[in-house]
């Protein structure tokens, strides 16, 4: 499966969005993940990672608001990572719903 999937999006987010591997690297990673885990496991793991990014962002924002840190750039980076991860997850959800609706419209 070529393109951006959950694991590739997470690698992109963890790398700070600065680089993306070649399409062959992404395809290799996708095939490795598909062979080892079920779709439900992959989706559950991705939701957990998005949740962790959201929690991390909240903690950093609280620390900035209470004066425990003055690293505004770090707080903004954490917030943007969490936002991008959430938007990606919403798009994945939308694609899953569209696929389900398409399957339900099929004549048997």
VOPAGU-2260 file (C-alpha; in pm, 1 decimal, decimal comma):
REM VOPAGU-2260
SITE   aa  ch    i         X         Y         Z
SITE  UNK   A    0       0,0       0,0       0,0
SITE  UNK   A    1     165,8     320,7    -113,1
SITE  UNK   A    2     113,0     658,8      40,5
SITE  UNK   A    3      47,0     794,9     386,1
SITE  UNK   A    4     -87,9     549,7     638,0
SITE  UNK   A    5    -109,8     559,8    1015,0
SITE  UNK   A    6     236,2     422,4    1087,0
SITE  UNK   A    7     395,7     644,5     823,9
SITE  UNK   A    8     212,0     946,8     962,4
SITE  UNK   A    9     338,8     864,5    1310,2
SITE  UNK   A   10     696,3     831,0    1180,5
SITE  UNK   A   11     653,7    1166,6    1006,8
SITE  UNK   A   12     524,8    1327,3    1326,1
SITE  UNK   A   13     799,1    1171,1    1541,7
SITE  UNK   A   14    1063,2    1293,4    1297,1
SITE  UNK   A   15     925,7    1643,4    1334,0
SITE  UNK   A   16     796,2    1644,7     978,8
SITE  UNK   A   17    1140,1    1726,0     845,3
SITE  UNK   A   18    1196,4    1427,9     620,8
SITE  UNK   A   19    1004,6    1146,1     460,7
SITE  UNK   A   20    1157,8     825,6     330,0
SITE  UNK   A   21    1122,6     712,7     -27,4
SITE  UNK   A   22     803,4     546,9    -151,0
SITE  UNK   A   23     983,9     210,8    -143,5
SITE  UNK   A   24    1071,8     260,8     225,4
SITE  UNK   A   25     713,3     352,7     307,0
SITE  UNK   A   26     582,0      54,4     111,6
SITE  UNK   A   27     826,0    -180,6     288,9
SITE  UNK   A   28     714,8     -49,6     628,9
SITE  UNK   A   29     347,6     -84,0     537,3
SITE  UNK   A   30     394,8    -444,4     422,4
SITE  UNK   A   31     587,6    -533,0     739,2
SITE  UNK   A   32     317,2    -383,3     960,8
SITE  UNK   A   33      38,0    -552,3     765,6
SITE  UNK   A   34     197,1    -895,3     807,4
SITE  UNK   A   35     242,1    -861,6    1183,3
SITE  UNK   A   36     -73,3    -691,8    1313,8
SITE  UNK   A   37    -441,2    -689,8    1240,7
SITE  UNK   A   38    -616,0    -376,1    1121,8
SITE  UNK   A   39    -792,3    -337,6    1456,7
SITE  UNK   A   40    -460,6    -361,2    1644,2
SITE  UNK   A   41    -300,5    -104,3    1416,1
SITE  UNK   A   42    -595,0     131,7    1454,6
SITE  UNK   A   43    -601,8      92,4    1832,7
SITE  UNK   A   44    -228,5     160,4    1853,6
SITE  UNK   A   45    -260,4     470,2    1634,6
SITE  UNK   A   46    -545,5     606,5    1846,1
SITE  UNK   A   47    -333,8     552,6    2156,6
SITE  UNK   A   48     -41,4     739,1    2002,2
SITE  UNK   A   49    -265,1    1030,7    1904,3
SITE  UNK   A   50    -401,0    1035,6    2258,2
SITE  UNK   A   51     -47,9    1043,1    2402,0
SITE  UNK   A   52      43,8    1336,8    2176,2
SITE  UNK   A   53    -268,1    1522,0    2294,0
SITE  UNK   A   54    -181,9    1455,6    2659,8
SITE  UNK   A   55     177,3    1569,9    2607,3
SITE  UNK   A   56      54,4    1887,9    2442,8
SITE  UNK   A   57    -185,5    1956,3    2730,7
SITE  UNK   A   58      87,5    1904,3    2991,9
SITE  UNK   A   59     326,1    2139,4    2811,2
SITE  UNK   A   60      54,5    2403,9    2772,1
SITE  UNK   A   61     -25,1    2379,1    3143,7
SITE  UNK   A   62     341,5    2411,4    3232,0
SITE  UNK   A   63     366,4    2723,1    3015,6
SITE  UNK   A   64      50,9    2872,4    3166,6
SITE  UNK   A   65     167,9    2810,2    3524,2
SITE  UNK   A   66     518,1    2943,6    3456,7
SITE  UNK   A   67     699,6    2613,3    3505,8
SITE  UNK   A   68     856,8    2651,3    3161,2
SITE  UNK   A   69     930,9    2935,2    2923,3
SITE  UNK   A   70     985,6    2715,2    2615,9
SITE  UNK   A   71     713,2    2861,8    2393,8
SITE  UNK   A   72     857,9    2696,2    2083,3
SITE  UNK   A   73     846,5    2352,0    2244,3
SITE  UNK   A   74     487,6    2405,7    2352,2
SITE  UNK   A   75     387,3    2517,7    2003,8
SITE  UNK   A   76     563,4    2219,8    1842,9
SITE  UNK   A   77     384,3    1978,8    2076,0
SITE  UNK   A   78      50,5    2145,1    2000,9
SITE  UNK   A   79     110,2    2130,2    1624,9
SITE  UNK   A   80     217,1    1763,9    1638,8
SITE  UNK   A   81     -99,7    1681,6    1832,1
SITE  UNK   A   82    -311,3    1881,7    1587,2
SITE  UNK   A   83    -160,9    1714,2    1280,5
SITE  UNK   A   84    -200,0    1370,3    1438,5
SITE  UNK   A   85    -564,3    1439,1    1523,7
SITE  UNK   A   86    -641,0    1572,0    1175,6
SITE  UNK   A   87    -477,9    1265,4    1021,0
SITE  UNK   A   88    -680,4    1037,5    1247,3
SITE  UNK   A   89   -1002,6    1216,2    1152,0
SITE  UNK   A   90    -921,4    1171,2     782,9
SITE  UNK   A   91    -849,7     802,0     838,7
SITE  UNK   A   92   -1183,1     769,7    1018,9
SITE  UNK   A   93   -1359,2     942,5     729,9
SITE  UNK   A   94   -1198,0     704,2     479,7
SITE  UNK   A   95   -1299,6     404,3     689,8
SITE  UNK   A   96   -1659,3     527,5     705,3
SITE  UNK   A   97   -1662,6     590,9     330,0
SITE  UNK   A   98   -1529,1     240,8     264,2
SITE  UNK   A   99   -1791,4      87,9     493,9
SITE  UNK   A  100   -2071,0     281,3     323,6
SITE  UNK   A  101   -1942,1     173,3     -17,8
SITE  UNK   A  102   -1940,0    -190,6      90,8
SITE  UNK   A  103   -2293,7    -158,3     224,7
SITE  UNK   A  104   -2412,3     -19,0    -111,3
SITE  UNK   A  105   -2275,5    -318,6    -301,5
SITE  UNK   A  106   -2526,0    -559,3    -450,3
SITE  UNK   A  107   -2475,4    -918,6    -344,9
